[in-house]
Amino acid sequence: MGLVQHHSPVLLLMAAFSQHEAALDWACEKATAVWGPLAMRSDRFSFDETDYYQPTMGADLKKTFFVFERPIDPTELPQIKHQTNGWEDTYAQLGHSSQERPLNLDPGYLTEAKLVLATTKDRDHRVYLSQGIYAEVTLHYQRGQWHSRPWTYADYQREDYHQFFTQCRDYMRRR
């Protein structure tokens, strides 16, 4: 019989994308007000691997990642996903944009071994957590580099993302 142990705290991250720089700034302000200061922030990457979001979000999307100083318990992920869904709705209702969905927020967490994203969509490779939220291991770290899975979103396979996630992993290991 295995010994049941609690999971170590993990590094909270949030991906944010929009065609509006102000929306990305707003998301950062909202998140830091609730989750505390940033440990790291990525560049704003062009998000052009898919046109899936174009009907509701428009074109010329930019994606950025925010990583927070305060580690979290991974069991908090469903609550966090509900928070970010609420923030998306709030921003849309502010009327700063004509798009149906001017801001997309995807929380997740990082460990030494993996990057996990929260989602509301069930698929064969996702595990149900609670409160209608599923988790997906999007990337795993092995032999000094990040590796994708067959289901990994195209943008998460990018080397510039991997470089940023490695910086996050190094930050976490130093703490």
Secondary structure as the mmCIF struct_conf table of DSSP 4:
data_model
#
loop_
_struct_conf.conf_type_id
_struct_conf.id
_struct_conf.beg_label_comp_id
_struct_conf.beg_label_asym_id
_struct_conf.beg_label_seq_id
_struct_conf.end_label_comp_id
_struct_conf.end_label_asym_id
_struct_conf.end_label_seq_id
HELX_LH_PP_P HELX_LH_PP_P1 GLY A 2 VAL A 4
HELX_LH_PP_P HELX_LH_PP_P2 HIS A 6 PRO A 9
STRN STRN1 VAL A 10 VAL A 10
STRN STRN2 LEU A 11 SER A 18
BEND BEND1 GLN A 19 GLN A 19
HELX_RH_AL_P HELX_RH_AL_P1 GLU A 21 TRP A 35
STRN STRN3 LEU A 38 ARG A 41
STRN STRN4 PHE A 45 SER A 46
BEND BEND2 GLU A 49 GLU A 49
TURN_TY1_P TURN_TY1_P1 TYR A 52 TYR A 53
HELX_RH_AL_P HELX_RH_AL_P2 GLN A 54 MET A 57
BEND BEND3 ALA A 59 ASP A 60
STRN STRN5 LYS A 62 PHE A 68
BEND BEND4 GLU A 69 ARG A 70
STRN STRN6 ILE A 72 ILE A 72
HELX_RH_3T_P HELX_RH_3T_P1 PRO A 74 GLU A 76
HELX_RH_AL_P HELX_RH_AL_P3 LEU A 77 GLN A 93
TURN_TY1_P TURN_TY1_P2 LEU A 94 GLY A 95
BEND BEND5 HIS A 96 HIS A 96
BEND BEND6 SER A 98 GLU A 100
STRN STRN7 ASN A 104 LEU A 110
BEND BEND7 GLU A 112 ALA A 113
STRN STRN8 LYS A 114 THR A 119
BEND BEND8 THR A 120 THR A 120
TURN_TY1_P TURN_TY1_P3 ASP A 124 HIS A 125
STRN STRN9 VAL A 127 SER A 130
TURN_TY1_P TURN_TY1_P4 GLN A 131 GLY A 132
STRN STRN10 ILE A 133 GLN A 142
TURN_TY1_P TURN_TY1_P5 ARG A 143 GLY A 144
STRN STRN11 GLN A 145 SER A 148
TURN_TY1_P TURN_TY1_P6 PRO A 150 TRP A 151
HELX_RH_3T_P HELX_RH_3T_P2 ALA A 154 GLN A 157
HELX_RH_AL_P HELX_RH_AL_P4 GLU A 159 ARG A 174
#
